[in-house]
Amino acid sequence: MKQITILLLFAFAFQKASYAQSTLPELGVCVSVAQSALVKKAGYTFIQPTVSEVLQPTMPDSSFHGEKVKNSEVSVSVVNVFIPGTIKTTGPEVDEAAVMNYATTVFQRAQRLNIPLIVFGSGASRHIPEGFNRDTAFVQFVHISKKLAALAAQYHVVLALESQNKEECNFLNTLKECIAVADAVNHPNFKITVDIYHMMRENEPAAVILEGAKYIYHCDIGEKENRTAPGVIGDDFTAFFSAFQKIGYTGKIALECRFKDLEAELPLALRTIREQWKTASNKR
């Protein structure tokens, strides 16, 4: 009887893992609240606007009511562009108090509006000033990230660090480098966003996703050449989707693209991602 029970538990665990691998993640789009109706019409379930648009950290708290989030046609469950370039997280001008004061406002408002995830790209903020020691910058960034992670936990928010390619930033250009930061921070509220566009720009193999499995929490996607929406040029994402399926990914995927015709490109991207996710699943 005990042996049968163990076999049944094993079968259930295997079935659950297979389901996680084959189920398409929830899909959303990085656009403003004003475009949320188009997003809903196209079949997506969330938008990923910027911190400055919906949390408005420079606005006095007495004037902030979160109306933009409340007016969205779909869920606002993720925001991005966390820290502006005017607030540095590396270099000689780092003001830790300014970073933490800003982050406190952001996290408080995110909690108030039930936004549990903030993508931590902020390339201009973390950009290393010319002549500044890179090892020192890494230590600085890990130090402030540890403090931010602890603060985020107080407000039940997760920060998900995102790599940015060398054309956009000179620090943390690859997923592998972000994994090193996450290892050093070692906090449950500090995770990683896989940005497939940036990985492709850096010619980083999809297999790196397997290396960072325990940290990977979110995904942004766009085609390699001009960050077009999936399907516009025809990029093949199946290797990345296969890696996600291997780690049992249960997070979301957000289109972060340079759209020319949102109404036409959103349905195309949805079809493309669905087809390629299925193809990746069938190859397993």
N, C-alpha and C positions, 0 to 999 in steps of 0.2 A: 504493500500500500504506500509506504514511504517513497519507494522508488518511482511509482506511478505519479505521485504528487510532484516529485522533483522534475520528472519529465514534462508534466503539464506546465509547471512554472517556467521551465526552459522554453517550451513551445510558445507560451504567452509572451515571454520577453523577446523572442525572435520575431514573432508576429508584430509586436509593438515597434521594434527597431525597423523592420521592413516597411511598416506603415509610415514612420517618420521619414524614411529615405525617399519614398515614392510620392508623398503628399506635397503638392506645390505650396511654398510659403505664401503668407499673406502679402499681397502686392500693393504698393502705394507709389506716390509721385512727389518729387521735390518741387512744389509750386506754392504760390501764395494762396491764402484763403479765398481770394476773389475768383480763383480758378477751380475751386473745389467742386462746383456743380458739374463741370466737364469731366473731372476725375471720377465722380460718382456715375455719370452717364456711361463712361467707358468701362465700368465694371471693377474699378479699384476701390479699396476699402479705407485707405488713409492718405493723408498728405503729410509731407515733411517740410514745413516752412522754416524760416530762420528764427533764431532766438530774438533778434531785434524786431521782427515783424509782430510776433504774437506774445512775447513776454516783455517786450519794451523796457529793458532794464534801466534806461536813463529816465523813464517817467517816474515821478513821485508815486509812492505807494498809495497815497490817498486818491490819486487820479486813475489808478489802474484797476480795471474791472474784468479784463480778459474777454472783452466783447468779440474780438476777432475769432478766438477759438470757439466761442459759443455760437458764432454765426456760420461755422464751417458746415458744409453739406456731408462731409465724411469725418471720421475720427482724426484728431490731431494727436497721434500717439508718439511721435518722434519730432524733434527739432534739431536743426544743425546750425553751423556757423556760430559756435559757442562764444569764444572770446575774441573781441575785435583787435585789430592790429595796434591800436593805441595803448593796449594793455599787454606788456611784454611778459612772456614766460621763459625767455632765455636772454642772455646778454647782460651788460652792465646796468641797464635801466629797469631791471625787474623790481617791482614794488609788490612784495608779497601781500601786504595789507590791502592794496588796491585790487589785486586778483581775488582775494578771499571775500572782500566786501561786494564786489561785482557778482561773484559766483553765488553768494548767499541770496542776493536778490533774485537771481535766475532760478535757483533751486526752490526757493520759497514759492515763487509763482508757478513753477512747473508742478509742484506738489498740489497747489491750490486748484490747478486746472487738470489734474490727473494725467500729466504728461510724464511717463516713467523713464524715458530714454532721451539722452542728449548726445548727438554725435560730436566728438571732439576732434575736429580738423584744425581749424584756427591757424592756418599756415602763416599768416602775417604776424600773428602773435608769437609763434615759436620760431620764426625765421632767425637764424643765427647771424648777428651783425658781422660785417667783414672784419677779419682779424681776431675775432673772439675764439677762444679755444673750444673745439667741439666736445672734448671729453668733459670740460666744465659745464658746457651747455646741457649735456646729457644728465649730469648730476643735478643741475638746477631743475630740469624738466621733471625728473623722477621725484625730486623733493616736493615740488609744488603739486604734482599729480597725486602723491600720497595724501597731502592735505586736502586736495579737492575730492578725492575718493571718500575720505572720512566724512567730509562735510556733506557730500551727496548722499551718503548713507543715512544721515540724520533726517533727510527729506525724502527718503525712499526713491531716490533717483539713481540711475545707472549712467555713467559716462562711458562712451565707446570710442576709443582712440582710432583715428583714421589716417592711413598713409596718404601722402600727396607726392606726385611725381616731381622730378627735378625742375621741370619748367614752371612749377607753381610755388615751390618751397625748397629750401636747401637742407632740411632736417626731417628725418623720419620719412624717407621716400619710398620705403618698401614695407610690406606686411611683416617681413622677417624682423625688421628693426622695431616695429610696433610690438611684436611679440616679446622682444628683449625688454622693452619698457614695462609691459604688463607683468613680466616675470619679476622685474625689480620692484614694482609697486605692490604687487601681491595683495590685492584687496578685492573682495567680492563685488564691489560697486564700480570697479574699473575693468572694462572689457574692451573688445576690439570690433570696429566696423571694417569689414572687408569691402574695399572699393575696387570692383573689378576693372573699371576704367583705368585707375592709377596703376594697378598691377600690370595690365597689358602695356601701358605706356613705358613701364620699367622692365618689360619683358620678364616679369616674375612668374615662375611656373605655378600652376594651380595647386600643385602638391604642397606648397607652403601652408595652405589652409589646413592640411592634416596636422602640421606641426603646431599650429596655434589653436587646435580644436577646443581646448578647455576655456579659452578666452573669447572665442568668436560668438558674437551676440547679434549682429546686424549686418546688412549688406546694401551697398549702393551699386548701381549698374549703369553703364553707358558704353557705346561703341568706341573703339580705340582711336580712330583717326581724328575725329572732331567732336567726340562725346555726343554723337547722335543717338537717338533712341534705338533700342534693339529692333532689328528688322529693316532699318533705313538703308544701311550699307550691306548688311547681311553677315555680321560677325558671328562666329561660332563660340558660344559660351558653354558648350556641353562639358568640357573638361572641368570648369569651375563648378558647374552644377553637380557633376559626379562627385567632386571632392566634398561638397556640402552634404550630399546624400550619404557619403561614407562616414561622416562625423555625426549623422543623425540631426542635422541642423533643424531647429524649430523656430528660428527668428523670422524677421520680415525681409523683403527685398524692396528697395525704393529706387525708382527711376530718377537718376540725377543727370539730366541731359540738357543739351542745347536744342530746344524744340524750335522748329520753324512753323509747324502747323499742328498745334496740340490736339485738335479735334480729330485729325486724320492719323497722327502718329501714336496716340495712346492705344487705340484698338490693335494697331499693327504690332506694337511692342508686347501687348498682352498675349496675342496669338503666338508670337515668336518665343516668348519665355515659356509659355505652356508647352509648345511643341518640343523645344530643346530640353526642357526639364524631363519630359516623357522619354525623349531619346536617350538622355543620360541614364535614366532609370532602367531602360530596356537593355543598355549595354552592360549593366552590372551583373 
